[in-house]
Amino acid sequence: MSAETCLIGGCTHTYYTPAGTRSLCKQHFMEFLQWRKKKGGMGLFKKYSSMTMEERDPTVNEWAKNVTVLT
């Protein structure tokens, strides 16, 4: 397992999965999936899965603006 931490500022949980060119912890990843599904339904879900890592960054950045930090 990587020593990399979650991209959300202040979150110290360890890397779980990539989010664009960065990484998320498990809790933030689950929140991101819920947000993505609510925001764009299955269309955004499918579009995101076909994007490159660099193309995913703006979507992740938009979501990250609304995230609360885990302690």
Residue, then its C-alpha position, 0 to 999 in steps of 0.5 A: m500500500s502507498a504512503e500517499t494520503c488523500l487529496i482533500g486538504g487536512c485528511t490524513h487517511t491513506y491512499y485508497t484509489p486514484a482520483g484523476t492524477r491524485s488519490l482519495c481515501k476510501q471514505h472520500f472516494m465513496e462520497f465522490l461516487q455518490w456526488r457524481k451519481k447525483k450530479g449527472g446520473m448514469g451519463l456522468f458515471k459512464k463518461y467519467s469512466s472513459m476519461t483519462m486521468e488528466e481529463r478527470d481532474p476538473t471533475v474531481n476539483e469541482w467535487a473537492k470544493n464541497v468536501t468536509v475534512l475527515t478527522 
